[in-house]
Amino acid sequence: MNDMRLIHTLITVSLLGLVTAAHAEPASHEGRMHRPMHHGMHAMKGDAGPFAGLSRIKGELKLSAAQDAKWAEAEAATKAARESLKQQREQMRSLMAAEKQQEILDLAKLDREMDAMRDQARAAHDVVRGKWLAAYESLTLEQKRTVSAHIKNKMARMEALRTKFKERAEQRQKHQRTQS
């Protein structure tokens, strides 16, 4: 293993340790479980990618039986993928715990396991995306307009948030420069 690959592996393992620790003990806020913001399937309730949040407008769509069946398949695939990811995280925690007990870490083993888990997650993502695209393709033109409006609205809100966060970061930097 060359030096760059070793450095990459060490950084990856370190980041994985931080992520694993963050997931191990979620904080509680006002009686509710607090979850850190995640991108991808964790941030969503029953759907993925551009389809995030569509469960809120499902009733508006007035799905036919065939469309509802495709929707249910997509939701089931999403749930299965989410459960699989939970299991993979637990496996990685166990593997990391076992490796920490060793005198010398087997970084190559950890790297192989992470690559395998990444490949499994990618395959699951592709299945979920395919199910949601099939559900979307089954919609009528009017239903697609409703979905498109919802997605565009969500994109606009996300862009506004990005702009707000960027402005706050710039203000913090400006404040830090004046403090120095």
Secondary structure, 3 states (H helix, E strand, C coil): CCHHHHHHHHHHHHHHHHHHHHHHCCCEECCEECCCCCCHHHHCCCCCHHHCCHHHCHHHHCCCHHHHHHHHHHHHHHHHHHHHHHHHHHHHHHHHHHHHCCCCCCHHHHHHHHHHHHHHHHHHHHHHHHHHHHHHHCCCHHHHHHHHHHHHHHHHHHHHHHHHHHHHHHHHHHHHHHHC
